[in-house]
Amino acid sequence: MKTIILAGSGHAHLEILKALSIEETTTNRFVLISPNPQTYYSGLIPRLIMGEINVSDLTIESAQYAKRKGVQYIQDSVRTFDPSSHSIMLESGSTQTFDILSLNTGAQPAEIPTLAPFNTVYLKPFPTFIDKWREVQRICSACTNPRFIVVGGGSAAVEVATALRVRLDRNQARRSEVHLVSKSGRLCESYSEEISAAIHRSLLKNRVDVHLNELVSEIQEKFIVLKNGERLDFDTIFIATPSVTTEPRKVDQYLRLSPDVYAAGDNASLDAYPDLPKSGVIAVHQGRYLAKAIREILNGGSPKPFRPTTNQLNILISGSKSARLIWGNRSFEGRLALEIKNRIDSKYMNGFN
Ligand SMILES: Cc1cc2nc3c(=O)[nH]c(=O)nc-3n(C[C@H](O)[C@H](O)[C@H](O)COP(=O)(O)OP(=O)(O)OC[C@H]3O[C@@H](n4cnc5c(N)ncnc54)[C@H](O)[C@@H]3O)c2cc1C
């Protein structure tokens, strides 16, 4: 009997759990280690901000799901691992040994020095964001015209800024402000220039003030000063900058760090595809690949290399009743895109409930 340890209950490992059969978890010992018994589905965070759903609607009870699949759950965090002795050390001080280890521990944005820790909200890690969000909601209702700043220029920042505007409009906070500050010269740089420009126009239409080519290097107690000297006052500042792993895990074309250690999701960087964006869609795709690869290895075979799909489907909220669907260099915006997104999101959530 082999021991397969899944460290982290991110989007990638949920796909492995989903693919496992009871027969497989009886023949071999599968263990899930994660500090949180829940996983939060990021695709639904904009709707949480918009006030359309509750935290429970985007919560996947990953520990319970694992147990139902015959996978042992250990509530702990991985501190270090040693590929040569096939062992991992946990924060609690205990040690586990493995035949195969897979790491899916996510990534976090780099911290920006702040004098306003209570008013600074990092979108990741999600459990911390969810706790802080309850606090922000109190600000939303107590303060008639809140001023929000979102730092970041990728899809997450765009969706958060849009969702905040929708929420404030619903609260009829007419003199509220939403600013988006990005160090890049254009939004969502992984998309074509045309798509970036269309996303920019949507934000302006939603009365989000966009500040490009601006680096936020320090957050003062109630304001930030941009490079051009402009001062932006805020009640809450959201950090949605791209995730950086503290320990980048460079994996080969089999998502392998060393012979029996794998990594997937935001904490994995593929040598062969350095420009592959970090997203939930990619994490899910890598999880499906790893599920097959691990099965193959346990059956004595050898897996084929991982190949990312050339185009990924991305759908970004663009208003209270619309979204923008992006597929390669094509995109369209409207109600239909939002309906497709809602259908994909509920299908994803139903897969675990
Ligand atoms: C607001 C927002 C909206 C987004 N919307 C989308 C979207 O619509 N579509 C999309 O494709 N992407 C979206 N993303 C990006 C997406 O959220 C991430 O790419 C995705 O979560 C990455 O998943 P993951 O599998 O790497 O791990 P994560 O989902 O980040 O989970 C990591 C897991 O590891 C656990 N963990 C952490 N440290 C340890 C440790 N030391 N030991 C054990 N466990 C540990 C955590 O508790 C957690 O369970 C969005 C991001 C944000 C911020």
The ligand as an SDF file (V2000), in Angstrom:
LIG
                    3D

 53 58  0  0  0  0  0  0  0  0999 V2000
  -11.0680   38.0160   -6.4220 C   0  0  0  0  0  0  0  0  0  0  0  0
  -10.5070   36.8960   -7.2450 C   0  0  0  0  0  0  0  0  0  0  0  0
  -11.2800   36.3540   -8.2680 C   0  0  0  0  0  0  0  0  0  0  0  0
  -10.7740   35.3440   -9.0610 C   0  0  0  0  0  0  0  0  0  0  0  0
  -11.5720   34.8350  -10.0500 N   0  0  0  0  0  0  0  0  0  0  0  0
  -11.0930   33.8820  -10.8390 C   0  0  0  0  0  0  0  0  0  0  0  0
  -11.9100   33.3700  -11.8990 C   0  0  0  0  0  0  0  0  0  0  0  0
  -13.0580   33.7880  -12.1030 O   0  0  0  0  0  0  0  0  0  0  0  0
  -11.3730   32.3920  -12.6840 N   0  0  0  0  0  0  0  0  0  0  0  0
  -10.0960   31.9200  -12.4910 C   0  0  0  0  0  0  0  0  0  0  0  0
   -9.6640   31.0520  -13.2500 O   0  0  0  0  0  0  0  0  0  0  0  0
   -9.3040   32.3850  -11.5020 N   0  0  0  0  0  0  0  0  0  0  0  0
   -9.7630   33.3510  -10.6720 C   0  0  0  0  0  0  0  0  0  0  0  0
   -8.9580   33.8340   -9.6640 N   0  0  0  0  0  0  0  0  0  0  0  0
   -7.6210   33.2300   -9.4390 C   0  0  0  0  0  0  0  0  0  0  0  0
   -7.7750   31.9500   -8.6090 C   0  0  0  0  0  0  0  0  0  0  0  0
   -8.4040   32.2730   -7.4040 O   0  0  0  0  0  0  0  0  0  0  0  0
   -6.4500   31.2930   -8.2540 C   0  0  0  0  0  0  0  0  0  0  0  0
   -5.6640   31.1720   -9.3980 O   0  0  0  0  0  0  0  0  0  0  0  0
   -6.7370   29.8900   -7.6480 C   0  0  0  0  0  0  0  0  0  0  0  0
   -7.3310   30.0410   -6.3840 O   0  0  0  0  0  0  0  0  0  0  0  0
   -5.4700   29.0760   -7.5010 C   0  0  0  0  0  0  0  0  0  0  0  0
   -5.8240   27.8580   -6.9170 O   0  0  0  0  0  0  0  0  0  0  0  0
   -4.7780   26.8860   -6.2530 P   0  0  0  0  0  0  0  0  0  0  0  0
   -5.2330   25.5160   -6.6180 O   0  0  0  0  0  0  0  0  0  0  0  0
   -3.3860   27.2460   -6.5990 O   0  0  0  0  0  0  0  0  0  0  0  0
   -4.8970   27.0520   -4.6760 O   0  0  0  0  0  0  0  0  0  0  0  0
   -5.8170   27.9470   -3.7610 P   0  0  0  0  0  0  0  0  0  0  0  0
   -7.2290   27.8660   -4.2070 O   0  0  0  0  0  0  0  0  0  0  0  0
   -5.1650   29.2740   -3.6010 O   0  0  0  0  0  0  0  0  0  0  0  0
   -5.7310   27.1700   -2.3560 O   0  0  0  0  0  0  0  0  0  0  0  0
   -4.5270   26.9400   -1.6490 C   0  0  0  0  0  0  0  0  0  0  0  0
   -4.8060   25.9750   -0.5040 C   0  0  0  0  0  0  0  0  0  0  0  0
   -3.5960   25.6430    0.1710 O   0  0  0  0  0  0  0  0  0  0  0  0
   -3.7840   25.6970    1.5750 C   0  0  0  0  0  0  0  0  0  0  0  0
   -2.4670   25.9810    2.1600 N   0  0  0  0  0  0  0  0  0  0  0  0
   -1.7890   27.1430    2.1590 C   0  0  0  0  0  0  0  0  0  0  0  0
   -0.5890   26.9780    2.7610 N   0  0  0  0  0  0  0  0  0  0  0  0
   -0.5090   25.6720    3.1280 C   0  0  0  0  0  0  0  0  0  0  0  0
    0.4900   24.8740    3.7780 C   0  0  0  0  0  0  0  0  0  0  0  0
    1.6630   25.3710    4.1620 N   0  0  0  0  0  0  0  0  0  0  0  0
    0.2250   23.5600    3.9950 N   0  0  0  0  0  0  0  0  0  0  0  0
   -0.9560   22.9980    3.5960 C   0  0  0  0  0  0  0  0  0  0  0  0
   -1.9220   23.7220    2.9790 N   0  0  0  0  0  0  0  0  0  0  0  0
   -1.7040   25.0290    2.7470 C   0  0  0  0  0  0  0  0  0  0  0  0
   -4.8250   26.7840    1.7620 C   0  0  0  0  0  0  0  0  0  0  0  0
   -5.4710   26.6710    2.9970 O   0  0  0  0  0  0  0  0  0  0  0  0
   -5.7430   26.4980    0.5650 C   0  0  0  0  0  0  0  0  0  0  0  0
   -6.6530   25.4850    0.8850 O   0  0  0  0  0  0  0  0  0  0  0  0
   -9.4570   34.8490   -8.8420 C   0  0  0  0  0  0  0  0  0  0  0  0
   -8.6820   35.3770   -7.7980 C   0  0  0  0  0  0  0  0  0  0  0  0
   -9.1880   36.3910   -7.0030 C   0  0  0  0  0  0  0  0  0  0  0  0
   -8.3190   36.9700   -5.9160 C   0  0  0  0  0  0  0  0  0  0  0  0
  1  2  1  0
  2  3  1  0
  2 52  2  0
  3  4  2  0
  4  5  1  0
  4 50  1  0
  5  6  2  0
  6  7  1  0
  6 13  1  0
  7  8  2  0
  7  9  1  0
  9 10  1  0
 10 11  2  0
 10 12  1  0
 12 13  2  0
 13 14  1  0
 14 15  1  0
 14 50  1  0
 15 16  1  0
 16 17  1  0
 16 18  1  0
 18 19  1  0
 18 20  1  0
 20 21  1  0
 20 22  1  0
 22 23  1  0
 23 24  1  0
 24 25  2  0
 24 26  1  0
 24 27  1  0
 27 28  1  0
 28 29  2  0
 28 30  1  0
 28 31  1  0
 31 32  1  0
 32 33  1  0
 33 34  1  0
 33 48  1  0
 34 35  1  0
 35 36  1  0
 35 46  1  0
 36 37  1  0
 36 45  1  0
 37 38  2  0
 38 39  1  0
 39 40  1  0
 39 45  2  0
 40 41  1  0
 40 42  2  0
 42 43  1  0
 43 44  2  0
 44 45  1  0
 46 47  1  0
 46 48  1  0
 48 49  1  0
 50 51  2  0
 51 52  1  0
 52 53  1  0
M  END
$$$$
